Amino acid sequence: MKLLVATDFSQRSDHALERAVMLAQQLSADLLIAHVVDDDRLEHVVEADKVRAETFLKVIASKLDLPSGRCEWQVARGEAFDGILRLCEDEAPSLVVLGAHRRRILRDVFIGTTAERVLRSAKLPVLMVNTKPEGPYRRILLAVDFDAGSTAALRTVLTLGISRGLVMTALHAFDAPARGLMMRTPAPRSEIEGYVAQERRRAMTKLTAYLQLHSEELITAGVDIVEISTASAIRDYSHRKDSDLIVMCTRGRSGLDRVFLGSVADEVLRRSDVDVLAVPPADGMVSNTVPRTPDAEPGHRLHD
């Protein structure tokens, strides 16, 4: 397994590098540290920056302790996102690690940033490191939407081994479509609450069955359901549960490659203050059929 971490030698990149080193040690993976030099300048300036970057990377790599894996470094030329994408094609890493995008005070723009372009084009799992690592991950929040993308996210976190031995909670934001209409009628409050509770039970049953069907190894998981907009649910719930990693897919149910990730993933990636592992759906994956009940298909046992 190989991890690729991109650095521009900023503090944001330092956090990403720290996390990548931790993961490489945890997963016994090789680590490739990459820097991209902007080549839209005079050639002697570009070459001078390239030499300085190589010197920095040599020093960084020499100080890292990866007893079970190798540490390599490369300097590419071009725009940052293009250089990272070319390295992804050449090196085929299992995971790309990036520092948080530069948030702006008055306008929090994510579309068009290096991170957004890599996420949209690399077709590889991308870990956005939004905070300074304080230690290994402890609690993972998996956003589930019962589609091929959710399956890709679940399989990725299991295959990489990041979730091994950790507390992982699967969260789904369900919809009670008739609630608004019922509230505009003389329906008793108890009837409305009963309807919402029924929709919650249905969603919980579906979520449990989904995890049983698609998990390929035993995981200790909590399952929970919330009835609010998905983006807000993910951010707020991660705070309540003290999650330090959010895992989610980068496509919505439509499966269309929209301008970016749709409102859900886009908002989480723009505003989350915990790390986010964004996973694209695997090529050729189609919508999944979810069993009607948790025991319709064999699977692992979940613990609340």
Backbone as CSV, one residue per row, in Angstrom:
resi,resn,N_x,N_y,N_z,CA_x,CA_y,CA_z,C_x,C_y,C_z
1,MET,0.850,-1.188,0.000,0.000,0.000,0.000,0.886,1.238,0.000
2,LYS,0.447,2.253,-0.750,1.196,3.504,-0.815,0.256,4.672,-0.537
3,LEU,0.740,5.620,0.268,0.022,6.852,0.539,0.772,7.997,-0.125
4,LEU,0.044,8.905,-0.734,0.647,10.090,-1.338,0.181,11.305,-0.557
5,VAL,1.123,12.093,-0.047,0.771,13.325,0.654,1.417,14.488,-0.083
6,ALA,0.606,15.501,-0.384,1.103,16.677,-1.093,1.383,17.783,-0.091
7,THR,2.480,18.493,-0.299,2.840,19.569,0.609,3.260,20.809,-0.162
8,ASP,2.851,21.974,0.347,3.366,23.242,-0.175,4.200,23.931,0.897
9,PHE,4.573,23.145,1.931,5.410,23.591,3.040,4.707,24.620,3.940
10,SER,3.385,24.670,3.848,2.612,25.543,4.733,2.248,24.768,5.997
11,GLN,1.682,25.470,6.983,1.258,24.787,8.205,0.145,23.798,7.916
12,ARG,-0.748,24.149,6.982,-1.825,23.222,6.619,-1.245,21.923,6.067
13,SER,-0.215,22.059,5.253,0.426,20.870,4.698,1.193,20.094,5.761
14,ASP,1.745,20.811,6.742,2.439,20.122,7.838,1.479,19.201,8.583
15,HIS,0.248,19.661,8.806,-0.748,18.819,9.473,-1.054,17.578,8.639
16,ALA,-1.173,17.772,7.320,-1.443,16.640,6.435,-0.288,15.645,6.471
17,LEU,0.936,16.155,6.477,2.105,15.279,6.524,2.147,14.490,7.835
18,GLU,1.850,15.158,8.947,1.820,14.455,10.233,0.815,13.316,10.207
19,ARG,-0.376,13.601,9.675,-1.406,12.553,9.612,-0.987,11.440,8.669
20,ALA,-0.385,11.777,7.529,0.039,10.754,6.576,1.095,9.845,7.194
21,VAL,2.001,10.409,7.957,3.030,9.601,8.620,2.381,8.655,9.623
22,MET,1.440,9.165,10.419,0.740,8.309,11.377,0.055,7.141,10.687
23,LEU,-0.621,7.444,9.572,-1.333,6.392,8.853,-0.365,5.394,8.229
24,ALA,0.748,5.884,7.688,1.732,4.984,7.089,2.291,4.032,8.144
25,GLN,2.534,4.551,9.339,3.010,3.694,10.427,1.936,2.698,10.850
26,GLN,0.704,3.168,10.953,-0.403,2.308,11.379,-0.692,1.211,10.372
27,LEU,-0.614,1.543,9.076,-1.008,0.614,8.015,0.182,-0.096,7.384
28,SER,1.384,0.162,7.883,2.614,-0.412,7.304,2.698,-0.106,5.811
29,ALA,2.433,1.143,5.475,2.360,1.557,4.076,3.602,2.355,3.683
30,ASP,3.886,2.385,2.375,4.901,3.274,1.838,4.327,4.684,1.780
31,LEU,5.214,5.673,1.843,4.773,7.064,1.826,5.522,7.825,0.744
32,LEU,4.777,8.531,-0.087,5.355,9.392,-1.113,4.985,10.839,-0.780
33,ILE,6.005,11.672,-0.536,5.784,13.088,-0.248,6.018,13.861,-1.545
34,ALA,5.031,14.660,-1.946,5.111,15.338,-3.237,4.965,16.846,-3.076
35,HIS,5.687,17.562,-3.905,5.563,19.014,-3.984,5.500,19.394,-5.455
36,VAL,4.670,20.380,-5.767,4.526,20.822,-7.153,5.012,22.257,-7.262
37,VAL,5.939,22.484,-8.176,6.494,23.814,-8.420,5.752,24.461,-9.581
38,ASP,5.271,25.658,-9.371,4.589,26.417,-10.426,5.588,26.735,-11.540
39,ASP,5.314,26.247,-12.753,6.265,26.448,-13.846,5.872,27.587,-14.778
40,ASP,4.883,28.382,-14.379,4.460,29.514,-15.212,5.261,30.760,-14.841
41,ARG,6.571,30.610,-14.822,7.481,31.699,-14.474,8.761,31.539,-15.282
42,LEU,9.701,32.439,-15.084,10.984,32.316,-15.773,11.655,31.003,-15.379
43,GLU,12.320,30.382,-16.328,12.866,29.047,-16.120,13.871,29.003,-14.974
44,HIS,14.711,30.018,-14.851,15.717,29.968,-13.783,15.054,30.080,-12.407
45,VAL,13.916,30.773,-12.325,13.184,30.872,-11.061,12.562,29.522,-10.718
46,VAL,11.989,28.892,-11.735,11.371,27.575,-11.534,12.418,26.567,-11.066
47,GLU,13.571,26.553,-11.713,14.617,25.606,-11.349,15.151,25.865,-9.941
48,ALA,15.262,27.124,-9.572,15.739,27.454,-8.224,14.741,26.950,-7.176
49,ASP,13.448,27.146,-7.440,12.420,26.655,-6.519,12.426,25.130,-6.458
50,LYS,12.667,24.492,-7.598,12.702,23.039,-7.645,13.851,22.505,-6.789
51,VAL,15.013,23.131,-6.875,16.169,22.704,-6.080,15.889,22.890,-4.590
52,ARG,15.290,24.028,-4.224,14.971,24.268,-2.815,13.964,23.240,-2.301
53,ALA,12.952,22.935,-3.126,11.945,21.956,-2.718,12.573,20.577,-2.528
54,GLU,13.470,20.197,-3.430,14.136,18.900,-3.304,14.948,18.833,-2.008
55,THR,15.600,19.933,-1.673,16.389,19.969,-0.434,15.492,19.793,0.780
56,PHE,14.364,20.521,0.798,13.425,20.411,1.913,12.889,18.983,2.036
57,LEU,12.517,18.388,0.910,11.913,17.055,0.947,12.921,16.001,1.402
58,LYS,14.162,16.156,0.994,15.198,15.218,1.445,15.333,15.265,2.962
59,VAL,15.330,16.464,3.513,15.454,16.622,4.964,14.245,16.018,5.664
60,ILE,13.054,16.312,5.151,11.833,15.778,5.754,11.844,14.255,5.736
61,ALA,12.143,13.681,4.572,12.118,12.222,4.434,13.148,11.558,5.333
62,SER,14.289,12.199,5.516,15.352,11.597,6.333,14.989,11.542,7.808
63,LYS,14.057,12.383,8.235,13.695,12.447,9.646,12.494,11.576,10.010
64,LEU,11.840,10.989,9.020,10.632,10.210,9.279,10.987,8.773,9.639
65,ASP,10.223,8.236,10.563,10.443,6.864,11.033,9.326,5.985,10.504
66,LEU,9.613,5.240,9.431,8.643,4.306,8.861,9.273,2.915,8.857
67,PRO,9.232,2.233,9.974,9.925,0.943,10.092,9.404,-0.116,9.143
68,SER,8.118,-0.029,8.767,7.539,-1.083,7.927,7.330,-0.649,6.484
69,GLY,7.692,0.571,6.153,7.468,1.055,4.790,8.575,1.989,4.352
70,ARG,8.562,2.326,3.090,9.567,3.227,2.536,9.006,4.645,2.483
71,CYS,9.897,5.614,2.518,9.509,7.008,2.336,10.262,7.560,1.133
72,GLU,9.498,8.024,0.152,10.079,8.593,-1.052,9.559,10.015,-1.226
73,TRP,10.177,10.762,-2.120,9.696,12.110,-2.405,9.862,12.411,-3.883
74,GLN,9.007,13.316,-4.367,9.087,13.736,-5.763,8.694,15.195,-5.876
75,VAL,9.300,15.891,-6.825,8.930,17.261,-7.152,8.416,17.272,-8.586
76,ALA,7.216,17.784,-8.769,6.611,17.889,-10.099,6.524,19.356,-10.494
77,ARG,6.297,19.591,-11.773,6.149,20.944,-12.287,4.760,21.121,-12.870
78,GLY,4.236,22.344,-12.753,2.919,22.640,-13.301,2.019,23.271,-12.267
79,GLU,0.719,23.276,-12.562,-0.247,23.716,-11.553,-0.335,22.651,-10.472
80,ALA,-0.651,23.078,-9.274,-0.625,22.158,-8.139,-1.510,20.941,-8.372
81,PHE,-2.760,21.168,-8.761,-3.680,20.037,-8.909,-3.259,19.131,-10.051
82,ASP,-2.730,19.720,-11.134,-2.317,18.917,-12.284,-1.117,18.048,-11.931
83,GLY,-0.166,18.611,-11.200,0.989,17.824,-10.785,0.599,16.678,-9.872
84,ILE,-0.329,16.936,-8.957,-0.793,15.866,-8.061,-1.504,14.782,-8.848
85,LEU,-2.322,15.171,-9.810,-3.052,14.177,-10.601,-2.094,13.310,-11.426
86,ARG,-1.047,13.919,-11.976,-0.079,13.130,-12.748,0.647,12.136,-11.855
87,LEU,0.972,12.547,-10.634,1.603,11.627,-9.699,0.636,10.500,-9.313
88,CYS,-0.635,10.823,-9.190,-1.620,9.778,-8.892,-1.665,8.747,-10.005
89,GLU,-1.608,9.219,-11.245,-1.630,8.291,-12.379,-0.364,7.443,-12.420
90,ASP,0.779,8.048,-12.147,2.050,7.331,-12.235,2.275,6.388,-11.053
91,GLU,1.876,6.809,-9.867,2.204,6.065,-8.645,1.062,5.186,-8.139
92,ALA,-0.169,5.457,-8.579,-1.350,4.678,-8.169,-1.423,4.479,-6.660
93,PRO,-1.439,5.559,-5.886,-1.536,5.403,-4.426,-2.915,4.899,-4.020
94,SER,-2.979,4.294,-2.852,-4.268,3.850,-2.318,-5.042,5.006,-1.701
95,LEU,-4.317,6.054,-1.308,-4.934,7.192,-0.638,-4.102,8.434,-0.899
96,VAL,-4.795,9.549,-1.142,-4.146,10.849,-1.290,-4.476,11.676,-0.053
97,VAL,-3.465,12.282,0.552,-3.653,13.085,1.769,-3.326,14.533,1.444
98,LEU,-4.274,15.421,1.735,-4.105,16.843,1.453,-4.403,17.674,2.694
99,GLY,-3.774,18.843,2.765,-4.101,19.784,3.822,-5.416,20.474,3.509
100,ALA,-6.012,21.075,4.522,-7.275,21.774,4.350,-7.122,22.911,3.346
101,HIS,-8.208,23.185,2.596,-8.157,24.317,1.683,-8.117,25.615,2.483
102,ARG,-7.637,26.657,1.875,-7.504,27.943,2.566,-8.867,28.607,2.669
103,ARG,-9.407,28.633,3.869,-10.722,29.234,4.075,-10.612,30.752,4.100
104,ARG,-11.603,31.392,3.510,-11.622,32.847,3.467,-12.643,33.368,4.467
105,ILE,-12.362,34.522,5.033,-13.207,35.039,6.105,-14.601,35.385,5.604
106,LEU,-14.690,36.103,4.506,-15.991,36.571,4.042,-16.639,35.645,3.026
107,ARG,-15.850,34.797,2.400,-16.418,33.950,1.353,-15.716,32.603,1.384
108,ASP,-16.390,31.605,1.913,-15.763,30.296,2.059,-15.924,29.523,0.749
109,VAL,-14.974,29.695,-0.159,-15.064,29.099,-1.489,-14.263,27.809,-1.535
110,PHE,-14.879,26.741,-2.028,-14.174,25.480,-2.178,-14.040,25.099,-3.648
111,ILE,-15.049,25.431,-4.455,-15.004,25.102,-5.873,-13.782,25.750,-6.520
112,GLY,-13.018,24.969,-7.249,-11.867,25.491,-7.964,-10.564,25.448,-7.197
113,THR,-10.603,25.067,-5.910,-9.359,24.942,-5.156,-8.608,23.693,-5.604
114,THR,-7.343,23.613,-5.218,-6.552,22.428,-5.545,-7.209,21.170,-4.997
115,ALA,-7.664,21.237,-3.743,-8.291,20.066,-3.132,-9.537,19.646,-3.897
116,GLU,-10.371,20.604,-4.276,-11.596,20.276,-5.003,-11.280,19.648,-6.355
117,ARG,-10.299,20.171,-7.053,-9.959,19.633,-8.376,-9.400,18.217,-8.267
118,VAL,-8.585,17.969,-7.252,-8.061,16.618,-7.061,-9.195,15.660,-6.715
119,LEU,-10.078,16.072,-5.809,-11.206,15.231,-5.432,-12.090,14.903,-6.624
120,ARG,-12.302,15.882,-7.476,-13.202,15.679,-8.616,-12.574,14.825,-9.709
121,SER,-11.256,14.892,-9.850,-10.608,14.271,-11.011,-9.790,13.025,-10.717
122,ALA,-9.316,12.854,-9.498,-8.362,11.776,-9.227,-9.011,10.401,-9.229
123,LYS,-10.286,10.319,-8.868,-10.994,9.041,-8.766,-10.297,8.114,-7.767
124,LEU,-9.720,8.723,-6.744,-9.065,8.004,-5.651,-9.600,8.560,-4.333
125,PRO,-9.562,7.772,-3.275,-9.932,8.314,-1.965,-8.989,9.448,-1.591
126,VAL,-9.555,10.537,-1.097,-8.767,11.700,-0.699,-9.095,12.035,0.749
127,LEU,-8.057,12.124,1.567,-8.214,12.502,2.963,-7.847,13.969,3.114
128,MET,-8.821,14.784,3.483,-8.555,16.191,3.747,-8.326,16.362,5.246
129,VAL,-7.142,16.790,5.612,-6.767,16.936,7.013,-7.071,18.365,7.448
130,ASN,-8.078,18.518,8.282,-8.550,19.843,8.666,-8.018,20.337,10.004
131,THR,-7.320,19.505,10.727,-6.842,19.904,12.041,-5.519,19.222,12.343
132,LYS,-4.787,19.770,13.278,-3.503,19.185,13.662,-3.740,17.856,14.362
133,PRO,-3.104,16.789,13.917,-3.317,15.478,14.545,-2.857,15.471,15.998
134,GLU,-3.688,14.923,16.855,-3.339,14.768,18.267,-3.029,13.312,18.605
135,GLY,-3.145,12.448,17.612,-2.932,11.028,17.805,-3.702,10.263,16.758
136,PRO,-3.686,8.936,16.796,-4.437,8.136,15.832,-5.931,8.450,15.904
137,TYR,-6.624,8.192,14.812,-8.075,8.368,14.814,-8.701,7.452,15.868
138,ARG,-9.783,7.922,16.466,-10.471,7.153,17.510,-11.917,6.829,17.135
139,ARG,-12.605,7.816,16.557,-14.032,7.643,16.257,-14.321,8.089,14.837
140,ILE,-14.910,7.182,14.066,-15.206,7.455,12.666,-16.719,7.598,12.489
141,LEU,-17.109,8.592,11.714,-18.514,8.767,11.356,-18.665,8.481,9.871
142,LEU,-19.443,7.467,9.536,-19.667,7.063,8.147,-21.038,7.546,7.705
143,ALA,-21.076,8.428,6.712,-22.343,8.920,6.170,-22.868,7.919,5.147
144,VAL,-24.096,7.453,5.353,-24.673,6.402,4.516,-25.917,6.917,3.807
145,ASP,-25.982,6.673,2.510,-27.136,7.102,1.726,-27.727,5.965,0.898
146,PHE,-27.347,4.721,1.188,-27.900,3.518,0.544,-27.630,3.470,-0.953
147,ASP,-26.589,4.082,-1.443,-26.302,4.051,-2.870,-24.926,3.453,-3.108
148,ALA,-24.542,3.386,-4.384,-23.253,2.799,-4.736,-22.097,3.574,-4.117
149,GLY,-22.266,4.891,-3.993,-21.214,5.693,-3.406,-20.984,5.362,-1.942
150,SER,-22.076,5.154,-1.197,-21.941,4.778,0.207,-21.226,3.436,0.336
151,THR,-21.537,2.520,-0.567,-20.880,1.217,-0.553,-19.382,1.373,-0.809
152,ALA,-19.015,2.246,-1.753,-17.603,2.493,-2.039,-16.897,3.077,-0.822
153,ALA,-17.560,4.000,-0.125,-16.954,4.610,1.060,-16.741,3.575,2.159
154,LEU,-17.753,2.730,2.387,-17.640,1.701,3.416,-16.530,0.712,3.082
155,ARG,-16.493,0.251,1.849,-15.472,-0.721,1.450,-14.076,-0.111,1.512
156,THR,-13.967,1.170,1.179,-12.658,1.817,1.199,-12.095,1.897,2.604
157,VAL,-12.918,2.344,3.551,-12.408,2.493,4.914,-12.056,1.136,5.517
158,LEU,-12.778,0.084,5.119,-12.448,-1.256,5.599,-11.186,-1.792,4.922
159,THR,-11.085,-1.587,3.617,-9.940,-2.107,2.861,-8.643,-1.422,3.270
160,LEU,-8.686,-0.116,3.459,-7.486,0.601,3.873,-7.028,0.176,5.266
161,GLY,-7.982,-0.235,6.084,-7.636,-0.649,7.438,-7.683,0.483,8.445
162,ILE,-8.150,1.653,8.021,-8.187,2.803,8.920,-9.136,2.573,10.084
163,SER,-10.208,1.822,9.849,-11.237,1.644,10.883,-10.920,0.525,11.859
164,ARG,-9.838,-0.211,11.631,-9.549,-1.386,12.452,-9.392,-1.018,13.931
165,GLY,-10.249,-1.607,14.758,-10.172,-1.386,16.191,-10.783,-0.084,16.668
166,LEU,-11.397,0.682,15.766,-11.969,1.969,16.140,-13.483,1.879,16.300
167,VAL,-14.040,2.888,16.921,-15.496,3.008,17.014,-15.987,3.672,15.736
168,MET,-16.860,2.990,14.990,-17.379,3.550,13.755,-18.900,3.617,13.827
169,THR,-19.435,4.797,13.646,-20.873,5.004,13.668,-21.359,5.299,12.256
170,ALA,-22.392,4.600,11.837,-23.014,4.837,10.536,-24.224,5.737,10.737
171,LEU,-24.277,6.823,9.991,-25.341,7.811,10.144,-26.089,7.992,8.836
172,HIS,-27.418,7.989,8.932,-28.257,8.244,7.765,-29.288,9.308,8.112
173,ALA,-29.446,10.293,7.245,-30.459,11.322,7.434,-31.717,10.901,6.671
174,PHE,-32.744,10.509,7.406,-33.952,10.019,6.750,-34.921,11.168,6.484
175,ASP,-35.916,10.870,5.673,-36.899,11.864,5.280,-38.291,11.384,5.668
176,ALA,-39.062,12.246,6.318,-40.473,11.961,6.600,-41.276,12.899,5.709
177,PRO,-41.511,12.524,4.452,-42.027,13.465,3.440,-43.391,14.068,3.750
178,ALA,-44.229,13.346,4.485,-45.585,13.854,4.742,-45.659,14.732,5.980
179,ARG,-44.551,14.881,6.680,-44.584,15.633,7.940,-45.054,17.070,7.730
180,GLY,-44.478,17.749,6.743,-44.847,19.143,6.501,-46.315,19.295,6.188
181,LEU,-46.846,18.408,5.340,-48.263,18.473,4.985,-49.145,18.217,6.197
182,MET,-48.782,17.228,7.003,-49.573,16.905,8.191,-49.610,18.067,9.176
183,MET,-48.509,18.818,9.266,-48.462,19.935,10.199,-49.344,21.094,9.751
184,ARG,-49.723,21.103,8.465,-50.621,22.147,7.968,-52.082,21.727,8.015
185,THR,-52.344,20.565,8.606,-53.703,20.058,8.744,-54.040,19.957,10.232
186,PRO,-55.302,19.666,10.547,-55.681,19.525,11.964,-55.211,18.218,12.595
187,ALA,-54.297,17.492,11.952,-53.859,16.206,12.492,-53.312,16.385,13.900
188,PRO,-53.678,15.509,14.816,-53.171,15.599,16.195,-51.653,15.458,16.218
189,ARG,-51.033,16.122,17.176,-49.584,16.052,17.314,-49.111,14.619,17.503
190,SER,-49.879,13.833,18.243,-49.505,12.444,18.482,-49.468,11.648,17.179
191,GLU,-50.375,11.989,16.257,-50.406,11.288,14.962,-49.167,11.629,14.135
192,ILE,-48.791,12.921,14.174,-47.599,13.349,13.433,-46.356,12.680,14.011
193,GLU,-46.251,12.690,15.329,-45.100,12.073,15.981,-45.058,10.575,15.718
194,GLY,-46.227,9.937,15.678,-46.272,8.508,15.378,-45.797,8.215,13.965
195,TYR,-46.203,9.070,13.019,-45.776,8.898,11.632,-44.260,9.041,11.502
196,VAL,-43.687,10.082,12.131,-42.246,10.298,12.069,-41.504,9.125,12.717
197,ALA,-42.024,8.637,13.836,-41.393,7.504,14.513,-41.410,6.265,13.625
198,GLN,-42.502,6.077,12.892,-42.591,4.943,11.981,-41.558,5.053,10.862
199,GLU,-41.393,6.262,10.295,-40.396,6.468,9.248,-38.983,6.272,9.797
200,ARG,-38.774,6.689,11.042,-37.476,6.482,11.675,-37.168,4.998,11.808
201,ARG,-38.147,4.202,12.249,-37.933,2.755,12.418,-37.619,2.105,11.077
202,ARG,-38.339,2.529,10.046,-38.088,1.970,8.712,-36.665,2.285,8.251
203,ALA,-36.253,3.523,8.458,-34.905,3.917,8.044,-33.840,3.173,8.848
204,MET,-34.078,2.993,10.153,-33.115,2.279,10.986,-32.980,0.825,10.548
205,THR,-34.107,0.205,10.233,-34.081,-1.176,9.746,-33.301,-1.277,8.442
206,LYS,-33.536,-0.325,7.555,-32.852,-0.324,6.263,-31.347,-0.097,6.437
207,LEU,-30.982,0.814,7.338,-29.572,1.087,7.584,-28.853,-0.128,8.154
208,THR,-29.476,-0.780,9.137,-28.861,-1.962,9.734,-28.686,-3.068,8.695
209,ALA,-29.717,-3.273,7.867,-29.638,-4.298,6.823,-28.559,-3.967,5.805
210,TYR,-28.443,-2.701,5.476,-27.433,-2.267,4.509,-26.027,-2.593,5.003
211,LEU,-25.751,-2.280,6.262,-24.428,-2.544,6.817,-24.151,-4.036,6.900
212,GLN,-25.159,-4.814,7.266,-24.981,-6.265,7.335,-24.672,-6.841,5.958
213,LEU,-25.299,-6.316,4.946,-25.111,-6.837,3.592,-23.749,-6.487,3.018
214,HIS,-23.266,-5.271,3.294,-22.088,-4.788,2.583,-20.789,-4.834,3.370
215,SER,-20.827,-4.989,4.669,-19.581,-5.090,5.419,-18.960,-6.459,5.194
216,GLU,-17.673,-6.470,4.905,-16.986,-7.713,4.608,-16.195,-8.233,5.808
217,GLU,-16.188,-7.506,6.910,-15.515,-7.965,8.111,-16.284,-7.425,9.312
218,LEU,-16.075,-8.037,10.453,-16.777,-7.621,11.658,-16.275,-6.255,12.103
219,ILE,-17.185,-5.329,12.271,-16.829,-4.018,12.789,-17.766,-3.692,13.938
220,THR,-17.249,-3.018,14.925,-18.086,-2.540,16.016,-18.669,-1.218,15.576
221,ALA,-19.964,-1.195,15.350,-20.573,-0.002,14.777,-21.791,0.415,15.568
222,GLY,-21.989,1.688,15.666,-23.239,2.239,16.127,-24.027,2.624,14.898
223,VAL,-25.315,2.644,15.003,-26.152,3.097,13.902,-27.075,4.169,14.458
224,ASP,-27.303,5.195,13.668,-28.178,6.259,14.124,-28.857,6.908,12.933
225,ILE,-29.985,7.544,13.233,-30.820,8.172,12.230,-31.131,9.584,12.701
226,VAL,-31.076,10.533,11.786,-31.472,11.894,12.113,-32.413,12.404,11.023
227,GLU,-33.281,13.318,11.402,-34.236,13.858,10.443,-33.971,15.344,10.234
228,ILE,-32.821,15.644,9.636,-32.502,17.008,9.246,-31.673,16.936,7.975
229,SER,-31.373,18.086,7.392,-30.612,18.079,6.146,-29.301,17.336,6.338
230,THR,-28.913,16.567,5.359,-27.787,15.670,5.510,-26.480,16.386,5.846
231,ALA,-26.180,17.482,5.174,-24.926,18.190,5.428,-24.857,18.674,6.869
232,SER,-25.922,19.277,7.349,-25.946,19.734,8.741,-25.877,18.562,9.699
233,ALA,-26.553,17.478,9.350,-26.555,16.302,10.224,-25.153,15.754,10.406
234,ILE,-24.404,15.664,9.337,-23.056,15.105,9.414,-22.166,15.976,10.284
235,ARG,-22.172,17.275,10.048,-21.309,18.168,10.825,-21.696,18.182,12.298
236,ASP,-22.987,18.369,12.564,-23.435,18.473,13.950,-23.255,17.163,14.703
237,TYR,-23.560,16.067,14.039,-23.464,14.768,14.705,-22.009,14.426,15.011
238,SER,-21.098,14.801,14.122,-19.682,14.524,14.371,-19.198,15.244,15.630
239,HIS,-19.734,16.421,15.885,-19.370,17.147,17.100,-19.955,16.475,18.337
240,ARG,-21.211,16.064,18.249,-21.864,15.458,19.408,-21.193,14.150,19.798
241,LYS,-20.736,13.408,18.824,-20.107,12.115,19.079,-18.592,12.203,19.185
242,ASP,-18.057,13.415,19.106,-16.610,13.624,19.203,-15.865,12.806,18.144
243,SER,-16.423,12.739,16.947,-15.765,12.016,15.848,-14.564,12.826,15.370
244,ASP,-13.494,12.124,15.006,-12.337,12.833,14.465,-12.083,12.509,13.002
245,LEU,-12.970,11.715,12.391,-12.887,11.448,10.958,-14.286,11.207,10.408
246,ILE,-14.634,11.928,9.348,-15.891,11.717,8.625,-15.562,11.017,7.320
247,VAL,-16.292,9.951,7.028,-16.116,9.207,5.779,-17.387,9.348,4.962
248,MET,-17.248,9.779,3.714,-18.431,9.983,2.886,-18.082,9.853,1.413
249,CYS,-19.108,9.662,0.610,-18.916,9.560,-0.833,-18.985,10.943,-1.461
250,THR,-18.374,11.088,-2.618,-18.344,12.378,-3.296,-19.407,12.513,-4.372
251,ARG,-20.387,11.638,-4.375,-21.479,11.755,-5.342,-22.794,11.549,-4.631
252,GLY,-23.852,12.178,-5.181,-25.184,11.997,-4.627,-25.872,10.811,-5.252
253,ARG,-27.148,10.617,-4.913,-27.894,9.469,-5.412,-28.028,9.460,-6.923
254,SER,-28.004,10.639,-7.538,-28.198,10.701,-8.980,-27.052,10.043,-9.730
255,GLY,-25.866,10.003,-9.121,-24.713,9.420,-9.790,-24.125,10.323,-10.853
256,LEU,-24.685,11.528,-11.029,-24.202,12.432,-12.057,-22.974,13.178,-11.567
257,ASP,-22.025,13.406,-12.461,-20.828,14.159,-12.111,-21.152,15.637,-12.277
258,ARG,-21.712,16.215,-11.232,-22.127,17.605,-11.296,-20.918,18.522,-11.159
259,VAL,-21.180,19.820,-11.020,-20.082,20.774,-10.939,-19.054,20.313,-9.923
260,PHE,-19.540,19.831,-8.794,-18.606,19.166,-7.888,-19.312,18.009,-7.251
261,LEU,-19.522,18.061,-5.960,-19.984,16.899,-5.232,-21.451,16.977,-4.862
262,GLY,-22.129,18.031,-5.290,-23.468,18.229,-4.793,-23.414,18.958,-3.461
263,SER,-24.556,19.347,-2.977,-24.599,20.218,-1.800,-24.073,19.535,-0.547
264,VAL,-24.246,18.221,-0.428,-23.892,17.533,0.807,-22.383,17.490,1.014
265,ALA,-21.687,16.796,0.140,-20.241,16.648,0.305,-19.532,17.995,0.194
266,ASP,-20.008,18.845,-0.711,-19.391,20.156,-0.882,-19.418,20.936,0.422
267,GLU,-20.590,20.993,1.076,-20.702,21.770,2.309,-19.884,21.169,3.441
268,VAL,-19.886,19.850,3.547,-19.100,19.214,4.599,-17.616,19.510,4.403
269,LEU,-17.135,19.385,3.172,-15.723,19.611,2.908,-15.346,21.080,3.077
270,ARG,-16.257,21.980,2.788,-15.971,23.405,2.950,-15.900,23.805,4.409
271,ARG,-16.759,23.209,5.236,-16.969,23.757,6.573,-16.558,22.835,7.726
272,SER,-16.243,21.577,7.445,-15.927,20.664,8.540,-14.631,21.060,9.223
273,ASP,-14.621,20.965,10.563,-13.394,21.218,11.304,-12.771,19.930,11.821
274,VAL,-13.245,18.779,11.307,-12.572,17.506,11.541,-12.169,16.948,10.182
275,ASP,-11.305,15.958,10.180,-10.821,15.398,8.923,-11.943,14.711,8.159
276,VAL,-11.844,14.745,6.831,-12.856,14.140,5.969,-12.178,13.223,4.957
277,LEU,-12.618,11.967,4.924,-12.167,11.023,3.896,-13.249,10.975,2.833
278,ALA,-12.957,11.535,1.668,-13.924,11.614,0.573,-13.610,10.510,-0.436
279,VAL,-14.604,9.687,-0.738,-14.403,8.505,-1.573,-15.297,8.588,-2.813
280,PRO,-14.716,8.507,-4.015,-15.547,8.476,-5.218,-16.143,7.090,-5.400
281,PRO,-17.329,6.988,-6.012,-17.889,5.664,-6.272,-17.011,4.911,-7.255
282,ALA,-16.890,3.604,-7.057,-16.062,2.793,-7.953,-16.669,2.768,-9.342
283,ASP,-15.808,2.716,-10.361,-16.294,2.655,-11.744,-17.174,1.438,-11.925
284,GLY,-18.308,1.673,-12.563,-19.182,0.552,-12.884,-20.121,0.167,-11.773
285,MET,-20.012,0.808,-10.611,-20.910,0.455,-9.522,-22.308,0.960,-9.823
286,VAL,-23.299,0.186,-9.474,-24.684,0.552,-9.695,-25.376,0.609,-8.361
287,SER,-26.586,1.136,-8.367,-27.335,1.242,-7.128,-27.528,-0.125,-6.509
288,ASN,-27.514,-0.170,-5.190,-27.591,-1.424,-4.467,-28.998,-1.720,-4.020
289,THR,-29.303,-2.987,-3.957,-30.576,-3.420,-3.421,-30.415,-3.692,-1.946
290,VAL,-31.219,-3.043,-1.140,-31.124,-3.185,0.303,-32.191,-4.155,0.774
291,PRO,-31.851,-5.150,1.597,-32.833,-6.092,2.100,-33.942,-5.383,2.864
292,ARG,-35.102,-6.011,2.913,-36.232,-5.414,3.614,-36.039,-5.446,5.124
293,THR,-35.358,-6.458,5.615,-35.164,-6.600,7.049,-33.703,-6.913,7.317
294,PRO,-33.231,-6.657,8.543,-31.820,-6.882,8.832,-31.360,-8.308,8.628
295,ASP,-32.251,-9.306,8.790,-31.813,-10.688,8.663,-32.140,-11.287,7.305
296,ALA,-32.410,-10.425,6.315,-32.716,-10.938,4.981,-31.484,-11.505,4.312
297,GLU,-30.313,-11.014,4.691,-29.055,-11.491,4.143,-28.102,-11.734,5.299
298,PRO,-27.154,-12.691,5.147,-26.184,-12.904,6.232,-25.284,-11.697,6.385
299,GLY,-24.825,-11.441,7.602,-23.933,-10.310,7.810,-23.437,-10.308,9.242
300,HIS,-22.634,-9.306,9.577,-22.078,-9.231,10.910,-23.110,-8.654,11.874
301,ARG,-22.875,-8.816,13.133,-23.754,-8.277,14.159,-23.304,-6.879,14.522
302,LEU,-24.276,-5.980,14.613,-23.983,-4.613,14.969,-24.308,-4.382,16.437
303,HIS,-23.530,-3.512,17.052,-23.749,-3.192,18.459,-24.076,-1.718,18.584
304,ASP,-25.151,-1.395,19.292,-25.497,0.011,19.486,-24.495,0.651,20.427
